[in-house]
Amino acid sequence: MIVIDSQSRQPIYEQIVEKVENLIAAGALAPGSQLPSIRALAVELSINPNTIQKAYGILEQRGDIYPVKGKGNFVANQEQVLARMRDSCFRQFEENVQYGKELGISKEAFAEKIEKCYKEDRYDRNNRG
């Protein structure tokens, strides 16, 4: 389910947040489904439970998950996660377009590259967005 890259420069809690969000966005974690307990995930990943707690705290602040006292944490809203991820993707795209403009890349060249990427794409998240 969640795999951590111990060689990555990205902090472990950020990796967990990212992986959980990706699982929610892909529909692998449906709204209302229960996440692994902090202890269970800490044991599974062989990391400190405080790291899991921090990741779950961030996910809760973002509205991706919600706690139920005595029961655990549950997935909240897939559409909210998807919307935030799409916004982030578009921001990155806009930054790349700006950078490309500074390098002299034409709008047509970008359009060709986008078209090529979409034609070559084997996995398109069920044509979302």
Secondary structure as UniProt FT lines:
FT   TURN            6..7
FT   HELIX           12..26
FT   TURN            31..32
FT   HELIX           38..45
FT   HELIX           49..61
FT   TURN            62..63
FT   STRAND          65..68
FT   TURN            69..71
FT   STRAND          72..75
FT   HELIX           78..102
FT   TURN            103..104
FT   HELIX           107..120
FT   HELIX           125..127
//
